Amino acid sequence: MFEVTLLFLIAVSAYLLWENNLLFTRKPHQQAAIACDASLDIGLEDPVDKDNFLNYLQNEIESALFPRPTDSVLQRHYDSLVNAELENRLAAMPDS
């Protein structure tokens, strides 16, 4: 029963993101480039600092979500959800 509930929640989240054009709008390599460009804008000069900052944001997002699913299809949806939220947070940051 838990798996069915979890699948339903993921499906609803994916549908809402799809309707808002946040999901499946860019390829993963483009998302990584956007994330790196956004971290440049916030004043981080060291590449290690940028990676640490992005990892911190990703961990913060994942800690607020449900546990990572074990099914490969659900993992792709989960990763898309995390990437969309990461992009939203980076876009909402003020330019330094």
Secondary structure, DSSP 4 states (H G I P E B T S, - for coil): -HHHHHHHHHHHHHHHHHHTT-SSSS-HHHHHHHHHHHHHHTT--SHHHHHHHHHHHHHHHHHHSPPPPSSHHHHHHHHHHHHHHHHHHHHHSPP-
